[in-house]
Structures are given as structure tokens and as C-alpha cells.
Amino acid sequence: MIVEVPELWDYKKHGEGIVAEWYKAEGSKVNKGDIVCLIMVSKIKVEVPSPASGTLKRIIAKKGSKVKPGDPLMELEVEE
């Protein structure tokens, strides 16, 4: 599944964020709720949790990328 940047900030007020850090690498196992990356918005740090458990197959928004809510963030192979 493609995981999108969640609506964790007011895009109309603060604009785009920048992917500051990835806490999980491609191939890593993640649990639902694990913090996978950090997005800086203005001077606010926004932690992005995984919406499901599985394996992080591909990071789409690399460190330093500008993102907004709804943009593709990562590809997650969901556990059934």
C-alpha cells in the first residue's frame, strides 16, 4: 500500500513541510503506530506514525523532500 502524508498540520496556514529524518529504513519491520519519520513544518516537528504493521518496502519522499498532506510518503507491505 502507498502511505500518504497524513493531515497532521494546517497546510493552508503553514504550507509545505520538509522530510527531516527517517527513523525506519527500507526493509525494516514496522508496527502500527511506530513513528517512521519526522517532518519539519515552519518551526514545528511533526512525527508521522505508521498506519499499519508490515515491512517498509520503499521510501518515496526522501530526506530533504518537500511534502504536503496527501503526497505519497512510503510504500508499506502490510501484514495480514
HELIX and SHEET records of a PDB file:
HELIX    1   1 TYR A   11  HIS A   14  1                                   4    
SHEET    1   A 4 ILE A   2  GLU A   4  0                                        
SHEET    2   A 4 PRO A  72  VAL A  78 -1                                        
SHEET    3   A 4 GLY A  54  ILE A  59 -1                                        
SHEET    4   A 4 LYS A  29  VAL A  30 -1                                        
SHEET    1   B 4 ILE A  44  PRO A  49  0                                        
SHEET    2   B 4 ILE A  35  VAL A  41 -1                                        
SHEET    3   B 4 GLY A  17  TRP A  22 -1                                        
SHEET    4   B 4 LYS A  66  VAL A  67 -1                                        
END                                                                             
